[in-house]
Amino acid sequence: MCHFSGKHAKTKVTCENGNIHTIECNVIRVDSALYGRADRSTCSQGRPFWQLFNTGCSRSGILNFIKERCELQQKCDVQMSDVRNPDPCLGTFKYLQTDFTCVPAGKPSCTVVRTLINISAWTDAFYGRQKRNVCNNCPLAMSQNVNCGHPTDLVAEKCDGKKRCNIKAANSVFGDPCKGTHKYLEVTYVCICK
């Protein structure tokens, strides 16, 4: 069995003295983020050793900060000035590192010959709202509740093992987890060669 997913893991690093941290791909799925220093080699060129010594330095909350700006987007620009304060370790030369996955955009579809959709292996289907900046072509009040929704196995039940799958993102299919909130369906899937 081979895995053909269209997913690509990537890492973006921007040194502390940079201006903009840009991430771009089909659909961004943020896996981890760090602002600080975790090793002595990243962003070390031309720096004195004492600025690279502290490798246990990181700013708390940076993962949520990056997810809020970049999750499910095709491109996002993070201003380095927005992540520098508060400074997690004075005197240490820091960097912003984001590990992310580029996931396929659009409806689940496997077009390569003899490939089948597999969602349950990744257990990643969600109906509701987790981000304000996704599917926000609605009145502002309808995109503010980001604690709305739940993971769902229904997509895996309907799509696993098929070459193509259409499923309507609607309350009539998934129920209404939070009235008055504009919801969306988010699915991460892989194509498995058989």
N, C-alpha and C positions, 0 to 999 in steps of 0.2 A: 504494500500500500504506500502511496506517495501523497504528500500534502502539497497542494497548490492553492495558496490562500490569497495571493494578491496583497498580503500584509507585509509591510517592511518596517523593521525596527530601526530607528535612527537615534542619533545623539547630536544635539546642538550645544556648543559651548561658546559663550561670549565672555571675554575677560572683563574685569571690573572697570577698566578704563574705556570700554566700548560705549557706544551710545544706544544702540538698538539690538535687541535679541529677536531675530526673525525666524519663525517656524513656518514651513509651507509644505503641503502635500495634498493628496486627494481629500481625506478627512483626517484630522488630527485626533489622536487618542493619547492623552498624556499619561505616561506610566510612572515617572518619577521626576523630581526636580530638586536641585540643590543650589543655594547661594551661600558660598563660603569657600572652604578648601577641604578636600578629602584626600588629596595626594600631593606630592611635591613636584610633579612634572607638568601638570596641566597649567597653562598660562604662566610658565616659569621663565621664559626667555628674557634675559636682561634684568632679572630681579635678584636682589641680594638674598642669601640663604635665610636670613632671619625673617623675611617676608613670606617664606614658603614653609617654615618650620611647623606651624600649628596646623595639623591635618585633621583635627577634630572640630572644626569650626563650621557652623551652619546657622542660617537664619530660620527660625521656626515659622511655620505657616506658608512657606514659599510654594509648596505643592498646590495647595488650594488657590493661592494667588494666580499661578500659571494656569491651572485648570479653568478658573473663572474667565480668563481672557482667551484661552486657546482651544479648549475642548470642543470637538465637533466642528471646528472651523477649517477652512481650506488654507488660510494664511492668518497669522497674527504677528503683530509687532509689539514687543514689550520694551518700554523705555527703561534703560538701566537705572536712570535716576529714581524710578519707582521702586526698585528692589534694594538699593544701597542703604536705605535707612529703615529701621535702625541697623547700625553696623554690628554684626554678630561677633567680630573679633578685631579690635583696633590693632593696626600695625601689620596685619596679615593681608597679602594681596589675594583678593578673592575672585571668583568667577561664578557665572550662572550656567548651570548645566541642566538641560532638559532631555530626558529620555522619552521618546514618543514612538507611537506606531502609526503608520499610514494605513488606514483601512479603506476598503473599496467604498465608493459612493453609490447611491442609488439602491434599487430593490435587489434582494438577493438573487443572483443569477450566476450560473456556472456554464460558460459557453465552450470551454475546451472539451473535446470529445472524451467521453467516458468519465466525466467528473460529476460529483454529486454534492449538494449542499449539506454542510454539517454545522449546525448551530449548537447542539447540546454539548459537544465537546468543549465549547468555550463558555457555555451557560451565560450568554450575554445578550439578552433581549430585555428592553425596558420600555414601559408605556407610562407617560406622565410628563413631568417637567423637572429637570435638574439644573438647568442653566437659563439665565435670562436672555442670552444673546442667540439662542437657537429657535428657529421658527417663530420669530417675534414680529411677524406682520399682522399684529392684532393690537387692540387697545392696550396701553401700557399696564393697566391694572390686571390684565389677563396673563401677563408674563412675569409677574413679580413673585409668585409662590413657587419656590424652587425645591420645596420639600414635598413634592406631589408625585404620586405614582408608586410603582412597584415593578420588580423584575417579573417577567412572565415566561412560562414554559409553552404557551400557546403557539408561538412562532415556530419553535422547534417541532412541536407536534404536527403542524401543518406543512412545514418546509423540509425537514430532514429527509435525505434520501432522494430528493427531486433535483432535476436539472434547473428548473425555474420555478419561482414561487411568487404569487401576488397575495398580499394580505392587507386589508384596509386598516389604516390607523384611525380608529374611531371608537367612541364610547360603546357603540352597539356591539363591537367585537370584544373589547377588553374590559368593559365596565367603566364607570366614571370614578376614578380614585380621588378627585377633588373638583367639586363643582365650581364653575366660574374661572377655571384656569385653562388656558389654551395648551393642549397637550401634543406630544409627538411620540413616534415610535422610533426607537434606536436599536439597531440590530448589528451585532458583530458576528461574522460567519467565516467559515473557510470552505474551500472546494477541495474535496478529497478524490484523488484519482483511484479508481478501482480496476 
